[in-house]
Amino acid sequence: MWEEIGLPYIFERMRNFSIPVDDQILIESYEGMHLLELLPVPRITIYDEDHFEPGWKKFEMVSLDEYAEPFLLNARDELLSLDLEQEVLTVRSPDGSVIQEIKFNDLSGDWGVATYSVCGKWLVIGVPYNLYVYRWE
């Protein structure tokens, strides 16, 4: 099952976030750039909006500006279906049956994206005021 990991405060309002890679997520908010390291425990490093690190080239950003397509299917062929109106993410098996429903809160209703990580061990739901990160347990 997907288990939510607790995150520290990161941003007031997010613009974009990356598909998780190497146990990291890059986040762009209206306050700047934030590098979220997920292991061994969640840790945030904050940068000015104009700051860029060469290692950030590995990140594919999704959400508000729709840079890249999120990963909606993992290696087990489990499909993500995000319902922003009902504030629920449904994980479905290849035969269409529900594996898990994950409730979340969206304070804006502007946009939302769900994605698996590149490696498949992370699942992320991003909405403007919240980022929810889950690890396969």
Secondary structure, 3 states (H helix, E strand, C coil): CEEEECCCCCCCCEEEEECCECCEEEEEECCEEEEEECCCCCEEEEECCCCCCHHHHHCCEEECCCCCCCECECCCCCEEEEECCCCEEEEECCCCCEEEEEECCCCCCCCCEEEECCCCCEEEEEECCEEEEEEEC
